[in-house]
Amino acid sequence: MASASETNSRWGTGGRPLSRRTLLRSAGAGIALPLLDAMLPRRACLAATAAPPRRLLAIHVPLGMMPQFFFPAKAAAGGAGGMPSSPYLDLLAAHRGQFTVFSGMSHPGVDGNHHAAQCFLTGAPHPGSPSFRNSLSLDQVAAEKIGGDTRFPSLTLSLKTTPHYSDSISVSRSGVEIPPESSAQQLYRTMFVAGTPDEKAATFRRIKAGGSVLDLVLDKKNRLEKAVGSADRERLQQYFESVRELEMRLQRAAAWETKQKPTVEFPEPKDIAQVAKVIERSKLMFDLIRLAFATDSTRVITLSISTFSIVPAVPGVKNETHSLTHHGNQPEKIAELKIIEEAQMQAFGSLLSGMRGVAEQGQSLLDHTQVLYGSCLGNANSHANDNLPLLVAGGGFRHPGHLAFDEKRNEPLANLFVTMLQRMGVETDRFSSSTGTLRGLDA
């Protein structure tokens, strides 16, 4: 039998459960609370034993990070439980013990300089070649396992400004890039703003119309396949796989359209029109990512933060980022690029702080979310696709601080992906070019 004090702490002094719409308010904004014991009826509360959901966030910075400032020096790497130190990692000092940095890792066979961006989560070899075909990405494998209970099995996000092959790191089972959402305002409305009856009716009409078109396309499938050669049949197969995936998404959209969206007292954001405000736009997207996870709108998110053709609005920066990455070891260009990358790393630190600030059953949102941060370029100055800068935070791992592998014979990055998938409950021992799991990240 629960004591009076236990009852009061659980349901408040009035003995009644908190509303599920209880919000935390501060400075004119608020965020919906996760499901708490105090929000459950007495019997449900006593029976509630389910663990918080496991989640995945993958962030890609396609122009890389200068290795001399990201990777820990050998003397500073530390052993098991050691705290890695480098100019960039020191900006995350408040989160030491919450992340692991990796060196000596890459995807074998993934080359193509900037083209490797589309393979960051897939490991498909030789991007940019005429015969290249991408494969299923890490996030989509996870979404197939853990995304079925949420409104959005996954969210694909980008800070893109102009079309580029690094806009999306999410790839469907048919090898097709999943188009990203780059509008923070539209993302917010999609997750939290309920449509009017007329808008909902229009949505159902679009879903029905989409299904009708797909039925027509699939009805012509066999006739088309018989009329073309083997190479075209392979292309058609990829196309029809994409059609089937779209059909499944439309069915899910129809099922969720009648269900109430979460209510959050967080003001609808306005998109930041100035593309140069990369840091501000990143932080805004980070806020929405935290909201998406905290309301369990999704459990899988990818984000690409591209600064191609942009002069970031950061004090001390005067030149476009991509040209700075090809610095030719000129000190003044290195110094300017370092300012940009430091600002990005500090923004990433603010994301970790925000996730650690959301409590979940005695732990934090970060404890239940694997956050992968890295790039397809190990050294953008030389377009190298090996020795990638990589960091994993949260997720309930033991986080030894730094895991260093052979810089000449890199550890397959897919081994880390297998470990991450297993941590999320996906029963697999293979992914892409993996040769096993990764040593040293025991939970």
C-alpha positions in Angstrom: 0.0 0.0 0.0 1.4 3.4 -0.9 2.0 5.8 1.9 0.4 9.3 2.0 3.8 10.9 1.0 4.2 8.5 -1.9 0.7 9.2 -3.0 1.2 13.0 -2.9 4.5 12.8 -4.7 2.9 10.8 -7.4 -0.4 12.6 -7.9 0.0 15.9 -6.1 -1.4 16.9 -2.7 -4.9 16.6 -4.1 -4.5 12.9 -4.9 -5.5 13.5 -8.5 -3.3 12.7 -11.6 -1.7 15.5 -13.5 -3.2 16.3 -16.9 -1.4 14.7 -19.8 -1.4 18.2 -21.3 0.6 19.7 -18.5 3.3 21.9 -19.9 6.6 23.4 -18.7 6.4 27.1 -19.3 9.2 29.6 -19.3 9.9 32.9 -21.0 6.8 32.7 -23.1 7.5 29.2 -24.5 6.7 25.7 -23.3 7.3 22.1 -24.0 5.0 19.1 -23.5 6.1 16.8 -20.7 6.8 13.1 -21.4 4.3 10.6 -20.0 4.9 10.7 -16.2 3.7 8.4 -13.4 1.8 11.4 -12.0 -0.3 11.5 -15.2 -1.5 7.9 -15.0 -4.5 6.5 -13.0 -3.4 4.7 -9.8 -3.7 1.2 -11.3 -1.9 2.1 -14.5 0.8 3.9 -12.5 1.5 0.9 -10.3 1.6 -1.4 -13.4 3.7 0.9 -15.6 7.1 -0.8 -16.1 7.7 -0.1 -19.8 11.1 1.4 -20.5 11.4 4.7 -22.4 11.7 4.2 -26.2 15.1 4.0 -27.8 15.8 6.6 -30.4 18.3 7.5 -33.1 19.5 10.9 -34.4 22.2 11.1 -37.1 23.7 14.5 -38.0 25.9 14.9 -41.0 28.2 17.8 -41.7 29.2 17.1 -45.4 32.2 19.5 -45.4 34.0 17.7 -42.6 36.0 18.9 -39.7 39.7 19.7 -39.7 41.3 16.5 -38.3 44.0 18.4 -36.4 41.4 20.2 -34.3 38.9 17.4 -33.9 40.8 14.2 -33.1 42.4 13.9 -29.7 46.2 13.9 -29.5 47.6 10.5 -28.6 48.7 11.7 -25.2 45.3 13.2 -24.5 43.1 10.3 -25.7 43.1 8.5 -22.4 42.4 4.8 -21.8 39.2 3.2 -20.7 37.1 5.9 -19.1 39.6 8.6 -20.2 38.4 12.0 -21.2 39.4 12.9 -24.8 40.8 16.4 -25.4 41.2 18.4 -28.6 40.3 22.0 -29.5 36.9 21.0 -30.8 36.1 18.3 -28.2 37.0 20.7 -25.4 34.0 22.8 -26.5 31.9 19.8 -25.4 33.6 19.6 -22.0 30.3 19.8 -20.1 29.3 16.5 -21.7 32.4 14.4 -21.1 31.4 10.9 -20.1 28.4 11.3 -22.3 30.1 10.7 -25.7 32.8 8.7 -27.5 34.9 10.0 -30.3 36.2 7.5 -33.0 39.3 7.7 -35.1 40.6 5.3 -37.8 37.1 4.5 -39.2 35.5 4.8 -42.7 33.4 2.9 -45.2 35.6 0.6 -47.4 35.0 1.2 -51.0 33.2 4.6 -50.5 35.2 7.1 -52.4 34.1 9.9 -54.8 35.0 12.9 -52.5 31.8 14.9 -51.9 29.7 12.2 -53.6 30.3 10.1 -50.5 27.8 12.2 -48.6 24.9 10.1 -49.9 26.6 7.0 -48.5 27.3 8.2 -45.0 24.6 6.0 -43.5 24.6 3.3 -46.2 28.3 2.4 -47.0 27.3 1.7 -50.6 30.6 1.6 -52.6 31.8 3.9 -55.4 29.3 6.8 -55.3 29.4 9.0 -58.4 30.3 6.1 -60.7 28.0 5.3 -63.6 26.9 1.9 -62.1 26.4 3.3 -58.6 23.3 2.2 -56.8 22.7 3.2 -53.2 21.4 0.9 -50.5 19.3 1.1 -47.3 20.5 3.6 -44.8 21.0 3.0 -41.1 18.1 5.2 -40.0 15.7 3.4 -42.2 16.7 0.0 -40.9 16.0 1.4 -37.4 12.7 3.0 -38.5 11.5 -0.4 -39.8 12.1 -1.8 -36.3 11.1 1.0 -33.9 9.1 3.5 -36.0 5.9 1.7 -36.2 4.3 3.1 -33.1 4.8 6.8 -33.9 3.1 9.2 -36.3 6.3 9.5 -38.3 8.5 6.3 -38.6 11.3 8.7 -39.4 12.0 12.3 -40.2 14.6 13.4 -42.8 15.7 17.0 -42.3 18.2 19.3 -44.0 19.5 22.9 -43.9 19.8 22.8 -47.7 19.9 26.0 -49.6 20.4 24.8 -53.2 19.9 21.3 -54.5 23.0 19.2 -53.7 23.8 15.5 -53.4 24.5 16.0 -49.7 21.0 17.3 -48.9 19.7 13.9 -47.5 21.5 11.0 -45.9 18.3 8.9 -45.7 18.0 6.2 -48.3 15.0 3.9 -48.9 15.2 0.2 -49.3 15.0 0.7 -53.0 18.2 2.8 -52.9 16.4 6.1 -53.5 17.2 9.3 -51.5 14.3 10.3 -49.2 13.6 14.0 -49.8 14.4 16.1 -46.8 12.3 18.8 -45.0 14.3 22.0 -44.7 11.6 24.3 -43.4 11.5 24.5 -39.6 8.0 26.1 -39.8 6.6 23.4 -42.0 8.1 20.7 -39.8 6.5 22.3 -36.7 3.1 22.5 -38.5 3.4 18.9 -39.7 4.0 17.7 -36.1 1.9 19.9 -34.0 -0.7 21.9 -35.9 -4.1 20.3 -36.4 -5.7 21.0 -39.8 -9.2 22.5 -40.2 -11.9 20.1 -41.3 -11.5 21.4 -44.9 -7.7 21.0 -44.7 -8.2 17.4 -43.4 -10.6 16.6 -46.2 -8.2 18.0 -48.8 -5.4 15.8 -47.3 -7.6 12.7 -47.6 -8.3 13.6 -51.2 -4.6 13.9 -51.9 -3.9 10.6 -50.2 -6.7 8.9 -52.2 -5.5 10.5 -55.5 -2.0 9.4 -54.8 -3.2 5.8 -54.2 -5.2 5.8 -57.4 -2.1 6.9 -59.4 0.0 4.2 -57.8 -2.6 1.6 -58.6 -2.5 2.7 -62.3 1.3 2.6 -62.4 1.5 -0.9 -60.8 -1.2 -2.1 -63.1 1.2 -1.4 -66.1 4.2 -3.1 -64.4 4.2 -6.5 -66.1 3.6 -5.1 -69.5 6.5 -2.6 -69.2 8.9 -5.2 -67.8 8.3 -7.5 -70.8 8.9 -4.7 -73.3 12.4 -3.5 -72.1 15.9 -5.0 -71.8 17.6 -6.3 -68.7 19.3 -3.0 -67.7 15.9 -1.1 -68.0 14.2 -3.9 -66.1 16.6 -3.3 -63.2 15.8 0.4 -63.2 12.1 -0.4 -63.3 12.5 -2.7 -60.4 14.1 0.0 -58.4 11.3 2.4 -59.4 8.5 0.0 -58.5 10.1 -0.7 -55.1 10.0 3.1 -54.5 6.3 3.1 -55.6 5.5 0.3 -53.0 7.3 2.2 -50.3 5.3 5.4 -51.2 2.1 3.4 -51.1 2.9 2.2 -47.5 3.6 5.8 -46.5 0.3 6.9 -47.9 -1.5 4.2 -46.0 0.2 5.3 -42.7 -0.6 8.9 -43.4 -4.3 8.0 -43.8 -4.4 6.0 -40.6 -2.8 8.8 -38.6 -4.7 11.7 -40.1 -7.7 11.1 -37.8 -5.5 11.0 -34.6 -5.0 14.0 -32.5 -1.5 15.7 -32.7 0.5 16.5 -29.6 -0.2 19.9 -28.0 2.9 21.9 -27.2 3.0 25.5 -26.0 6.0 26.3 -28.0 5.5 29.1 -30.5 5.3 28.2 -34.1 8.7 29.3 -35.5 9.3 31.4 -38.5 11.9 30.2 -41.0 15.1 32.1 -40.9 15.4 33.5 -44.4 19.1 34.4 -44.3 20.9 31.2 -45.4 24.1 32.7 -43.9 22.7 32.3 -40.4 23.8 28.6 -40.4 24.2 28.5 -36.6 20.8 30.0 -35.8 19.1 27.8 -38.4 20.9 24.7 -36.9 19.8 25.6 -33.3 16.2 26.1 -34.5 16.1 22.7 -36.1 17.7 21.2 -32.9 14.8 22.7 -30.9 12.3 20.9 -33.1 14.2 17.7 -33.0 14.1 17.7 -29.2 10.3 18.5 -29.4 9.8 15.6 -31.8 11.5 13.1 -29.5 10.0 14.5 -26.3 6.4 14.1 -27.7 7.2 10.7 -29.2 6.2 12.0 -32.7 9.1 10.0 -34.1 12.1 8.0 -32.8 14.4 8.3 -35.8 15.7 11.5 -37.3 18.5 12.5 -39.7 19.8 16.0 -40.3 22.2 17.2 -43.0 23.9 20.6 -42.2 25.4 21.8 -45.4 27.3 25.0 -45.8 28.2 24.7 -49.5 28.3 28.1 -51.2 27.6 29.9 -47.9 29.6 32.6 -46.1 28.3 31.9 -42.5 27.2 34.8 -40.5 29.8 34.2 -37.8 32.1 37.0 -36.5 35.5 36.7 -38.1 34.3 34.9 -41.2 34.5 36.5 -44.6 34.8 33.7 -47.1 32.6 30.9 -48.4 33.0 27.6 -46.5 33.7 25.2 -49.3 36.6 27.3 -50.6 38.0 27.5 -47.1 38.0 23.7 -46.7 40.5 23.7 -49.6 42.8 25.8 -47.6 46.1 24.5 -49.0 47.5 24.7 -45.5 47.4 28.5 -45.6 47.2 29.7 -42.0 44.7 32.5 -42.5 42.2 30.2 -44.3 42.7 27.5 -41.6 42.0 30.1 -38.9 38.8 31.3 -40.6 37.5 27.7 -41.2 38.3 26.9 -37.5 36.0 29.7 -36.5 33.1 28.1 -38.5 33.7 24.6 -37.2 34.0 25.8 -33.6 30.6 27.6 -33.9 29.1 24.4 -35.3 30.5 22.3 -32.5 29.2 24.7 -29.9 25.7 24.6 -31.5 25.9 20.8 -31.3 26.8 21.1 -27.6 23.6 23.1 -27.1 21.6 20.3 -28.6 23.2 17.8 -26.1 22.4 20.2 -23.2 18.8 20.5 -24.3 18.4 16.7 -24.6 20.0 16.2 -21.2 17.5 18.7 -19.8 14.5 16.5 -20.6 13.9 13.9 -17.8 12.7 10.4 -18.6 12.2 7.9 -15.7 15.2 9.0 -13.7 17.4 9.5 -16.7 17.4 12.0 -19.6 16.2 12.1 -23.2 19.9 11.9 -24.3 20.4 8.7 -22.3 17.7 7.0 -24.5 18.8 8.6 -27.8 21.9 7.6 -29.8 23.3 10.8 -31.4 25.7 10.2 -34.3 27.6 13.3 -35.4 30.1 13.1 -38.2 31.1 13.6 -41.8 31.8 11.7 -45.0 35.1 13.6 -45.4 38.1 12.8 -43.3 40.1 15.7 -44.7 38.2 18.1 -47.0 41.3 19.8 -48.1 42.4 16.6 -50.0 38.8 15.2 -50.5 39.9 12.1 -48.4 37.1 9.7 -47.5 39.0 7.8 -44.8 39.7 8.5 -41.1 36.3 10.1 -40.7 35.6 12.5 -37.8 32.9 10.7 -35.8 31.2 11.1 -32.4 28.4 9.2 -30.7 26.7 10.7 -27.7 24.1 9.3 -25.3 22.2 6.1 -26.1 23.0 4.4 -22.8 26.5 3.4 -24.0 29.5 3.0 -21.6 31.4 5.8 -23.5 35.1 5.2 -23.0 35.9 8.6 -24.4 38.0 7.7 -27.4 38.2 4.6 -29.5 41.2 4.7 -31.8 41.6 2.3 -34.7 44.3 1.8 -37.4 44.6 5.0 -39.5 46.0 3.1 -42.4 43.6 0.1 -42.3 40.4 1.6 -41.0 37.8 -0.2 -39.0 34.6 -0.4 -41.1 32.2 2.3 -39.9 29.4 -0.3 -40.5 30.7 -2.2 -37.4 29.6 0.8 -35.4 26.3 0.8 -37.2 25.7 -2.8 -36.3 26.4 -2.0 -32.6 24.0 0.9 -32.7 21.3 -1.2 -34.3 21.6 -3.9 -31.7 21.4 -1.3 -29.0 18.1 -0.3 -30.5 16.8 -3.8 -30.4 17.3 -4.7 -34.1 18.3 -8.3 -34.3 21.1 -8.2 -36.8 24.8 -9.0 -37.0 25.4 -7.5 -40.5 25.0 -4.1 -42.1 26.6 -3.1 -45.4 30.4 -3.7 -45.2 30.4 -4.7 -41.6 32.7 -7.5 -40.3 31.2 -7.7 -36.8 30.3 -5.4 -33.9 32.5 -2.7 -32.5 34.7 -3.3 -29.5 34.6 -1.0 -26.5 31.1 0.5 -26.4 29.5 -2.0 -24.0 26.4 -0.6 -22.3 
